[in-house]
Amino acid sequence: MTVRGRRARVGAPPTVSARMLRVCAEALEARGIDLTPLLEGLSVSRSTLYDVEGRFPVEVDMALWAAAPLLSGDECFGLHAAEALPIGAFDVLSYTLRASASVGDAFRRLARYNRLLHDVAELDLHVGTEDARLVFRLGPEGTPRQQAEFSLTVFLSFCRTATGVDVTPLRVEFSHAAPADLSEQKRVFRCPMIFDKARNELVLPLHALELPLLSTNPGLCAVLEHRLEALLAELPPGETVVERVKRLIAAELCGGEPTAEVVARRMRATPRTLHRWLSAEGTSYREILEGLRRALAVRYLAEDGLAIGETAYLLGFSEASAFHRSFKRWTGTTPAQYRARDSAR
């Protein structure tokens, strides 16, 4: 059996809850680090971190977590931040999980409501015949080390503190490369660790899912879950990788053809990573670019105020002749013929 979290779909650019930034910021400030310059550089005011309904672009969250080990001088910052995480760090979601009946019930709820914290993060619970796997990743390519270690440590710490049982995983898997020093990871997980995998997984014995929680409260859980459903319904839809690539291409088209390298950089990814993401969604960068140009060309040609040369420029063609050739390949007719035929209708 697999319990999948809700995925963000078409709509606004992906965001994360202010709670995710606040967790990272507070862990840094607890070490005496002044975050003012970094937050100002990210256009984030400290007060907005405490807006219970606040959300930030995913890129801001990624930048803050990437800076954390450098600012703190702690290569295991994510792991240590997870160990110090207060019980109510994620507000209603935290208390709902603690009021659940068992570890399995809590993780199923976490998978369902995970998008309240992060549009891009994927969280699924896979229950097999021999083990249970809590699978986490930020996009198809993997997860930065700090966020991966933070997340898996949070999941395991929950198992232990919420049940009072010293749960030991069967193994853990990470999408990042193995650090040179694994002493802290061994201290926390106390099980085999595998690196350079496609996803991050906390693999538990099946009986761990049945462990009852110390603070289970069915009545309170029902009330809190009703609130979570309302919050989930209020979230704007997010966007897939394909939709985000389309948006970024459209923003860069005017005056030149945006390359995959340019778009990948805007997404804080390598071109190779971008191509893998798109392949996972059954398409390619070239297909998206061509499809977007064709759709926009048809739209622009329907507007009498735009000359064909201007249309070519808006679509990123360096010369009108190149636009003519592409449009004829797409439609079997020239832009002028298409406009004349459309006007005659």
Order of alpha helices (4+ residues) and beta strands (2+ residues): beta-beta-alpha-alpha-beta-alpha-alpha-alpha-alpha-beta-beta-alpha-beta-alpha-beta-beta-alpha-alpha-alpha-alpha-alpha-alpha-alpha-alpha-alpha
